[in-house]
């Protein structure tokens, strides 16, 4: 069962450094990308994020770097999650069913406030059964 908590809350995040891999913003590319990315960097002790760059038609698979990562960061690009104010909704449920609710939840957030188009929507994979959807706001 999927629980959607549409009690969106506003919060502020500091900018954070991430390792990232860009893929097309299309479901098959995203699914294949996550499989490759997770195998490359490993799951244990990682913070994972997905960033939607709608203007570029890209989806960025991201992980916070750890001190024990190789100096070349697995050959991945280094980027930054933008800091600032966000509106957050939380999804809870078991994979893979939970993933089907990411898009509708993000669209619902966009009906609740005006997005800051200078920044991108973020998916924060808090746990295997909990995903936070962040929409940037001014």
Rosetta blueprint (number, residue, H / E / L):
1 X L
2 X L
3 X E
4 X E
5 X E
6 X E
7 X E
8 X E
9 X E
10 X E
11 X E
12 X E
13 X E
14 X L
15 X L
16 X E
17 X E
18 X E
19 X E
20 X E
21 X E
22 X E
23 X E
24 X E
25 X L
26 X L
27 X H
28 X H
29 X H
30 X H
31 X H
32 X H
33 X H
34 X H
35 X H
36 X H
37 X H
38 X H
39 X H
40 X H
41 X H
42 X L
43 X L
44 X L
45 X L
46 X L
47 X L
48 X E
49 X E
50 X E
51 X E
52 X E
53 X E
54 X L
55 X L
56 X L
57 X L
58 X E
59 X E
60 X E
61 X E
62 X E
63 X E
64 X L
65 X L
66 X L
67 X L
68 X L
69 X L
70 X L
71 X L
72 X L
73 X H
74 X H
75 X H
76 X L
77 X E
78 X E
79 X E
80 X E
81 X E
82 X L
83 X L
84 X E
85 X E
86 X E
87 X E
88 X E
89 X E
90 X E
91 X E
92 X E
93 X L
94 X L
95 X L
96 X L
97 X H
98 X H
99 X H
100 X H
101 X H
102 X H
103 X H
104 X H
105 X H
106 X H
107 X H
108 X H
109 X H
110 X H
111 X H
112 X H
113 X L
114 X L
115 X E
116 X L
117 X L
118 X L
119 X L
120 X L
121 X E
122 X E
123 X E
124 X E
125 X E
126 X E
127 X E
128 X L
129 X L
130 X E
131 X E
132 X E
133 X E
134 X E
135 X E
136 X E
137 X E
138 X L
